[in-house]
Amino acid sequence: MGMVDHRFDIVDKAAFRSGMSRLGSAVSIVTTRSGGERYGFTASAVCSVSDTPATLLVCINRASSCFHAFESARHFCVNTLMPGQEDISDAFGGKTPVRDRFALGEWGEGLTGIPVLANASVSFECELTNAVDEATHRIVFGRIIDIRENEERATLLYCMRRYLGAWARNL
C-alpha cells in the first residue's frame, strides 16, 4: 500500500476533535511494566481486530509521558473501566504523574507480571505482535493471552466529553 495522494483539504483540528467527541467509546486503562516499574494511560482508541487469533489494537500518543515504556514492552493489558471508576480514568489521563497513577484502584498482576485492574469490567492481557506509527500516534497490536471478566458486566463510556455508564442486561 503506497502513500495517498491528497486531493482534498484536510479538516482542521478543532472540527475533527468536535466530530470525534460524538464517537462514544469504552474507557480503558492500558498498562505495562518496564524496568521493574508500572506504567499506564487512559485510552478510548481500542478496537478488536480478529478473533482468529484473538487480537486487538490500541493507539498511544508518541508524546505521552509513558510512551517509552510501551515502546519497549512485549506485553500490555487493556483494562476496561466500570461506572464509578472515573477517578482512575482521570488519574491515568495524563495530569497525574506516572508514579502516582496506581494509587487508585486495586491492582494485581497478570500472567506476564503486568498490572491488571482487579475490578475492571474486562481485562485483556496481550502479547505485542505489531506496531505501526501513524501521524502523532503508534498503533499497537496485541494477541490476547488472557481475559478476565467482571460478572457485573458494566462498562464506563466516554462521549461528548463526559462519562456515561452502560450496563449489559440479562435477557
FIDO-839545 format. One record per residue: residue number from 1; residue in one letter; x, y, z of N, C-alpha, C in turn. Coordinates in Angstrom, 1 decimal, padded with zeros to 4 digits. Example, Ala and Ser with C-alpha at 12.3 -4.5 7.8 and 13.67 -1.06 7.14 Angstrom:
2
> 1;a;013.2;-005.7;007.8;012.3;-004.5;007.8;013.2;-003.3;007.8
> 2;s;012.8;-002.2;007.1;013.7;-001.1;007.1;012.9;000.0;007.9
END
This chain:
171
> 1;m;000.9;-001.2;000.0;000.0;000.0;000.0;000.9;001.2;000.0
> 2;g;000.7;002.1;-000.9;001.5;003.3;-001.1;000.9;004.5;-000.4
> 3;m;001.6;005.6;-000.6;001.1;006.9;000.0;-000.1;007.4;-000.7
> 4;v;-001.0;008.0;000.0;-002.3;008.6;-000.5;-002.0;009.9;-001.1
> 5;d;-002.5;010.2;-002.3;-002.4;011.5;-003.0;-003.6;012.3;-002.5
> 6;h;-003.4;013.3;-001.6;-004.5;014.0;-001.0;-005.0;015.1;-002.0
> 7;r;-006.2;014.9;-002.5;-006.8;015.8;-003.4;-007.8;016.8;-002.8
> 8;f;-008.0;016.6;-001.5;-008.9;017.5;-000.7;-008.2;018.1;000.4
> 9;d;-008.7;019.3;000.9;-008.2;019.9;002.1;-008.5;019.0;003.3
> 10;i;-007.6;018.9;004.2;-007.8;018.1;005.4;-008.5;019.0;006.4
> 11;v;-009.5;018.5;007.1;-010.3;019.3;008.0;-009.4;019.8;009.1
> 12;d;-009.8;020.9;009.8;-008.9;021.4;010.8;-009.1;020.6;012.1
> 13;k;-008.1;020.8;013.0;-008.0;020.0;014.2;-009.3;020.2;015.1
> 14;a;-009.8;021.5;015.2;-010.9;021.7;016.1;-012.2;021.0;015.6
> 15;a;-012.4;021.0;014.3;-013.5;020.4;013.7;-013.4;018.8;013.9
> 16;f;-012.2;018.3;013.7;-012.0;016.9;013.9;-012.3;016.5;015.3
> 17;r;-011.7;017.2;016.3;-011.9;016.9;017.7;-013.4;017.0;018.1
> 18;s;-014.1;018.0;017.5;-015.5;018.1;017.8;-016.3;016.9;017.3
> 19;g;-016.0;016.6;016.0;-016.7;015.4;015.5;-016.4;014.1;016.2
> 20;m;-015.1;013.9;016.5;-014.7;012.7;017.2;-015.3;012.6;018.6
> 21;s;-015.6;013.8;019.3;-016.2;013.7;020.6;-017.6;013.1;020.6
> 22;r;-018.2;013.0;019.5;-019.5;012.3;019.4;-019.4;010.8;019.1
> 23;l;-018.2;010.3;018.9;-018.0;008.9;018.7;-017.7;008.3;020.0
> 24;g;-018.7;007.8;020.7;-018.6;007.2;022.0;-017.7;006.0;022.0
> 25;s;-017.1;005.8;023.2;-016.2;004.6;023.3;-016.1;004.2;024.7
> 26;a;-015.7;002.9;024.9;-015.4;002.4;026.2;-014.1;003.1;026.7
> 27;v;-014.0;003.3;028.0;-012.8;003.9;028.6;-011.9;002.8;029.2
> 28;s;-010.7;002.7;028.8;-009.8;001.7;029.3;-008.5;002.3;029.8
> 29;i;-007.9;001.5;030.7;-006.5;001.9;031.2;-005.6;000.8;030.6
> 30;v;-004.6;001.2;029.8;-003.7;000.3;029.2;-002.4;000.3;030.0
> 31;t;-002.0;-000.9;030.5;-000.9;-000.9;031.4;000.2;-001.8;030.8
> 32;t;001.4;-001.6;031.4;002.6;-002.5;031.1;003.6;-002.3;032.2
> 33;r;004.7;-003.1;032.1;005.8;-003.0;033.1;007.1;-002.8;032.3
> 34;s;007.9;-001.9;032.7;009.2;-001.7;032.1;010.2;-001.3;033.1
> 35;g;011.4;-002.0;033.1;012.4;-001.7;034.1;011.9;-001.9;035.5
> 36;g;011.0;-002.8;035.8;010.5;-003.1;037.1;009.4;-002.1;037.6
> 37;e;009.1;-001.1;036.7;008.1;-000.1;037.1;006.8;-000.3;036.3
> 38;r;005.7;000.1;036.9;004.4;000.0;036.3;004.1;001.3;035.5
> 39;y;003.5;001.2;034.3;003.1;002.3;033.5;001.7;002.1;033.0
> 40;g;001.0;003.2;032.8;-000.3;003.1;032.2;-000.9;004.4;031.7
> 41;f;-001.9;004.4;030.8;-002.5;005.6;030.3;-004.0;005.2;030.0
> 42;t;-004.8;006.3;030.0;-006.2;006.1;029.6;-006.3;006.1;028.1
> 43;a;-007.1;005.2;027.6;-007.3;005.1;026.2;-008.8;004.9;025.8
> 44;s;-009.2;005.6;024.8;-010.5;005.3;024.2;-010.4;004.7;022.8
> 45;a;-009.2;004.7;022.3;-008.9;004.2;021.0;-008.4;002.7;021.1
> 46;v;-009.4;001.8;021.3;-009.2;000.4;021.5;-010.2;-000.3;020.5
> 47;c;-009.7;-001.3;019.8;-010.6;-001.9;018.8;-010.2;-003.4;018.6
> 48;s;-011.2;-004.2;018.5;-011.0;-005.6;018.1;-010.5;-005.7;016.7
> 49;v;-009.6;-006.6;016.4;-009.0;-006.8;015.1;-009.5;-008.1;014.5
> 50;s;-009.4;-009.2;015.3;-009.7;-010.5;014.8;-010.0;-011.4;015.9
> 51;d;-010.8;-012.5;015.7;-011.0;-013.5;016.7;-010.2;-014.7;016.5
> 52;t;-009.4;-014.8;015.3;-008.6;-015.9;015.0;-007.3;-015.4;014.4
> 53;p;-006.2;-015.3;015.2;-006.3;-015.4;016.7;-006.8;-014.1;017.3
> 54;a;-007.3;-014.3;018.5;-007.9;-013.1;019.2;-006.9;-012.0;019.3
> 55;t;-007.2;-010.9;018.7;-006.2;-009.7;018.6;-007.0;-008.4;018.7
> 56;l;-006.4;-007.5;019.4;-006.9;-006.1;019.5;-005.9;-005.1;019.2
> 57;l;-006.3;-003.8;019.0;-005.3;-002.8;018.8;-005.6;-001.6;019.8
> 58;v;-004.6;-000.9;020.1;-004.6;000.3;021.0;-003.8;001.4;020.3
> 59;c;-004.2;002.6;020.5;-003.5;003.7;020.0;-002.9;004.5;021.1
> 60;i;-001.6;004.8;021.1;-001.0;005.6;022.1;-000.2;006.8;021.4
> 61;n;-000.4;008.0;022.0;000.3;009.2;021.6;001.8;009.0;021.8
> 62;r;002.6;009.2;020.8;004.0;009.1;021.0;004.6;010.2;021.9
> 63;a;003.9;011.2;022.2;004.3;012.3;023.1;003.9;012.0;024.5
> 64;s;003.2;010.9;024.8;002.8;010.5;026.1;003.9;010.3;027.1
> 65;s;003.7;010.7;028.3;004.7;010.5;029.3;005.2;009.1;029.6
> 66;c;004.4;008.1;029.2;004.7;006.7;029.4;005.0;006.0;028.1
> 67;f;005.1;006.7;027.0;005.3;006.1;025.7;006.5;005.2;025.7
> 68;h;007.6;005.7;026.3;008.9;005.0;026.2;008.7;003.6;026.8
> 69;a;007.9;003.4;027.8;007.7;002.1;028.4;007.0;001.1;027.5
> 70;f;006.0;001.7;026.7;005.2;000.9;025.8;006.0;000.6;024.5
> 71;e;007.0;001.5;024.2;007.8;001.3;023.0;008.7;000.1;023.1
> 72;s;009.1;-000.3;024.3;009.9;-001.5;024.5;009.2;-002.6;025.2
> 73;a;007.9;-002.5;025.5;007.2;-003.5;026.2;006.8;-004.7;025.2
> 74;r;006.9;-005.9;025.7;006.5;-007.1;025.0;005.0;-007.5;025.3
> 75;h;004.5;-007.0;026.5;003.2;-007.3;026.9;002.5;-006.1;027.4
> 76;f;001.1;-006.1;027.3;000.3;-005.0;027.8;-001.0;-005.5;028.1
> 77;c;-001.8;-004.7;028.9;-003.1;-005.1;029.3;-004.1;-004.0;029.1
> 78;v;-005.2;-004.3;028.5;-006.3;-003.3;028.3;-007.3;-003.6;029.4
> 79;n;-007.5;-002.7;030.4;-008.4;-002.8;031.5;-009.6;-001.9;031.3
> 80;t;-010.7;-002.4;030.9;-011.9;-001.6;030.6;-012.6;-001.2;031.9
> 81;l;-012.8;000.1;032.1;-013.4;000.6;033.4;-014.9;000.4;033.5
> 82;m;-015.4;000.4;034.7;-016.8;000.4;035.0;-017.2;001.7;035.6
> 83;p;-018.6;002.0;035.5;-019.1;003.3;036.1;-018.6;003.3;037.6
> 84;g;-018.2;004.5;038.0;-017.7;004.7;039.4;-016.2;004.7;039.4
> 85;q;-015.6;004.4;038.3;-014.1;004.4;038.2;-013.6;005.6;037.4
> 86;e;-014.4;006.6;037.3;-014.0;007.8;036.6;-012.7;008.4;037.1
> 87;d;-012.5;008.3;038.5;-011.3;008.9;039.1;-010.0;008.2;038.6
> 88;i;-010.1;006.9;038.3;-009.0;006.1;037.8;-008.7;006.6;036.4
> 89;s;-009.7;006.8;035.6;-009.6;007.3;034.2;-008.9;008.7;034.2
> 90;d;-009.3;009.5;035.1;-008.7;010.9;035.2;-007.3;010.8;035.6
> 91;a;-007.0;009.9;036.6;-005.6;009.8;037.1;-004.6;009.4;036.0
> 92;f;-005.1;008.4;035.2;-004.2;007.9;034.1;-004.3;008.7;032.8
> 93;g;-005.1;009.8;032.8;-005.3;010.6;031.7;-004.2;011.5;031.3
> 94;g;-003.2;011.6;032.2;-002.0;012.4;031.8;-001.7;013.5;032.8
> 95;k;-002.6;013.9;033.6;-002.4;015.0;034.6;-001.7;014.6;035.9
> 96;t;-001.9;013.3;036.2;-001.2;012.7;037.4;000.1;012.1;037.0
> 97;p;001.2;012.4;037.8;002.5;011.8;037.5;002.4;010.3;037.4
> 98;v;003.2;009.7;036.4;003.1;008.3;036.2;003.3;007.5;037.4
> 99;r;004.2;007.9;038.3;004.5;007.1;039.5;003.3;007.1;040.5
> 100;d;002.4;008.1;040.4;001.2;008.1;041.3;-000.1;007.5;040.8
> 101;r;-000.1;007.1;039.6;-001.3;006.7;039.0;-001.9;005.4;039.6
> 102;f;-001.1;004.5;040.0;-001.5;003.2;040.5;-002.0;003.3;042.0
> 103;a;-002.0;004.5;042.5;-002.6;004.6;043.9;-004.1;004.4;043.9
> 104;l;-004.7;004.6;042.8;-006.2;004.4;042.7;-006.4;003.0;042.1
> 105;g;-007.5;002.4;042.7;-007.8;001.0;042.2;-007.1;-000.1;042.8
> 106;e;-007.6;-001.3;042.7;-006.9;-002.5;043.2;-006.2;-003.2;042.1
> 107;w;-004.9;-003.2;042.1;-004.1;-003.8;041.0;-003.5;-005.1;041.4
> 108;g;-003.5;-006.1;040.5;-002.9;-007.3;040.7;-001.9;-007.5;039.5
> 109;e;-001.4;-008.7;039.3;-000.5;-009.0;038.2;-001.2;-010.0;037.3
> 110;g;-000.9;-009.9;036.0;-001.4;-010.8;035.0;-000.4;-012.0;034.9
> 111;l;-000.7;-012.8;033.9;000.2;-014.0;033.6;001.6;-013.6;033.4
> 112;t;001.8;-012.4;032.8;003.2;-011.9;032.4;003.8;-010.9;033.4
> 113;g;003.1;-010.7;034.5;003.5;-009.8;035.5;003.1;-008.3;035.3
> 114;i;002.3;-008.1;034.3;001.9;-006.7;034.1;000.7;-006.4;034.9
> 115;p;000.5;-005.1;035.2;-000.6;-004.7;036.1;-002.0;-005.0;035.5
> 116;v;-002.9;-005.6;036.3;-004.2;-005.9;035.9;-005.2;-005.3;036.9
> 117;l;-006.2;-004.5;036.5;-007.1;-003.9;037.5;-008.1;-005.0;037.9
> 118;a;-008.1;-005.3;039.2;-008.9;-006.4;039.8;-010.4;-006.3;039.5
> 119;n;-010.9;-005.1;039.5;-012.4;-004.9;039.3;-012.7;-004.2;038.0
> 120;a;-011.9;-004.4;037.0;-012.3;-003.9;035.7;-013.5;-004.6;035.1
> 121;s;-014.2;-004.0;034.2;-015.3;-004.7;033.5;-014.8;-005.9;032.8
> 122;v;-013.7;-005.7;032.1;-013.0;-006.8;031.4;-011.5;-006.4;031.2
> 123;s;-010.6;-007.3;031.4;-009.2;-007.1;031.1;-008.7;-008.0;030.1
> 124;f;-008.0;-007.5;029.1;-007.4;-008.3;028.0;-005.9;-008.2;028.2
> 125;e;-005.2;-009.3;028.6;-003.8;-009.3;028.6;-003.3;-009.7;027.3
> 126;c;-002.3;-009.0;026.7;-001.9;-009.1;025.3;-000.4;-009.3;025.2
> 127;e;000.0;-010.0;024.2;001.4;-010.1;023.7;001.5;-009.3;022.5
> 128;l;002.5;-008.3;022.4;002.7;-007.5;021.3;003.0;-008.3;020.0
> 129;t;002.3;-008.0;018.9;002.5;-008.7;017.7;003.0;-007.7;016.6
> 130;n;002.6;-006.4;016.7;003.0;-005.5;015.6;002.8;-004.1;016.2
> 131;a;003.4;-003.1;015.6;003.2;-001.7;015.9;003.5;-000.9;014.7
> 132;v;002.6;000.1;014.5;002.7;001.0;013.3;002.5;002.4;013.7
> 133;d;003.4;003.3;013.2;003.3;004.7;013.5;002.4;005.4;012.5
> 134;e;001.5;006.2;012.9;000.6;007.0;012.0;000.4;008.4;012.7
> 135;a;000.8;009.4;012.0;000.7;010.8;012.5;001.3;010.9;013.9
> 136;t;000.6;011.3;014.9;001.2;011.5;016.2;001.1;010.3;017.1
> 137;h;000.5;009.2;016.6;000.3;008.0;017.4;001.0;006.7;016.9
> 138;r;001.1;005.8;017.8;001.5;004.4;017.5;000.3;003.5;017.7
> 139;i;000.1;002.7;016.7;-001.0;001.7;016.8;-000.3;000.4;017.2
> 140;v;-000.7;-000.1;018.3;-000.1;-001.3;018.9;-001.1;-002.5;018.8
> 141;f;-000.6;-003.6;018.2;-001.5;-004.8;018.0;-001.0;-005.8;019.0
> 142;g;-002.0;-006.5;019.7;-001.7;-007.5;020.6;-002.6;-008.7;020.5
> 143;r;-001.9;-009.9;020.6;-002.6;-011.2;020.6;-003.0;-011.4;022.0
> 144;i;-004.3;-011.7;022.3;-004.8;-011.8;023.6;-004.5;-013.2;024.2
> 145;i;-003.8;-013.1;025.4;-003.4;-014.4;026.0;-004.2;-014.7;027.3
> 146;d;-005.0;-013.7;027.7;-005.8;-013.9;028.9;-006.9;-012.9;028.9
> 147;i;-008.1;-013.3;029.4;-009.3;-012.4;029.5;-009.8;-012.6;030.9
> 148;r;-010.1;-011.5;031.6;-010.8;-011.6;032.9;-012.0;-010.7;032.8
> 149;e;-013.2;-011.3;033.1;-014.4;-010.5;033.0;-015.0;-010.4;034.4
> 150;n;-015.7;-009.2;034.6;-016.4;-009.0;035.9;-017.9;-009.4;035.7
> 151;e;-018.4;-010.1;036.6;-019.8;-010.6;036.5;-020.8;-009.5;036.3
> 152;e;-020.5;-008.3;036.9;-021.5;-007.2;036.8;-021.7;-006.7;035.3
> 153;r;-020.7;-006.9;034.5;-020.7;-006.6;033.1;-021.0;-005.1;032.8
> 154;a;-020.6;-004.2;033.7;-020.8;-002.8;033.4;-019.6;-002.2;032.8
> 155;t;-019.8;-001.2;031.9;-018.7;-000.6;031.2;-018.9;001.0;031.2
> 156;l;-017.8;001.6;031.5;-017.8;003.1;031.5;-017.5;003.6;030.1
> 157;l;-018.4;004.5;029.6;-018.2;005.0;028.3;-017.9;006.5;028.3
> 158;y;-017.3;007.0;027.3;-017.0;008.4;027.2;-017.5;008.9;025.8
> 159;c;-018.4;010.0;025.9;-019.0;010.5;024.7;-019.4;012.0;024.9
> 160;m;-019.1;012.8;024.0;-019.4;014.2;024.0;-018.8;014.9;025.3
> 161;r;-017.5;014.4;025.5;-016.7;015.0;026.6;-017.2;014.7;028.0
> 162;r;-017.9;013.6;028.2;-018.4;013.3;029.5;-018.5;011.8;029.6
> 163;y;-018.5;011.3;030.9;-018.6;009.9;031.2;-020.0;009.4;031.2
> 164;l;-020.3;008.2;030.7;-021.6;007.6;030.7;-021.4;006.2;031.2
> 165;g;-022.4;005.7;032.0;-022.3;004.3;032.4;-023.3;003.4;031.5
> 166;a;-022.9;002.2;031.2;-023.7;001.3;030.4;-023.7;000.0;031.0
> 167;w;-024.8;-000.7;031.2;-024.9;-002.0;031.8;-025.5;-002.9;030.8
> 168;a;-024.9;-004.1;030.6;-025.5;-005.1;029.8;-026.6;-005.8;030.7
> 169;r;-027.7;-006.1;030.0;-028.9;-006.7;030.7;-028.9;-008.1;030.4
> 170;n;-029.3;-008.9;031.4;-029.5;-010.3;031.2;-030.8;-010.5;030.4
> 171;l;-030.8;-011.2;029.3;-032.0;-011.4;028.5;-032.7;-012.7;028.8
END
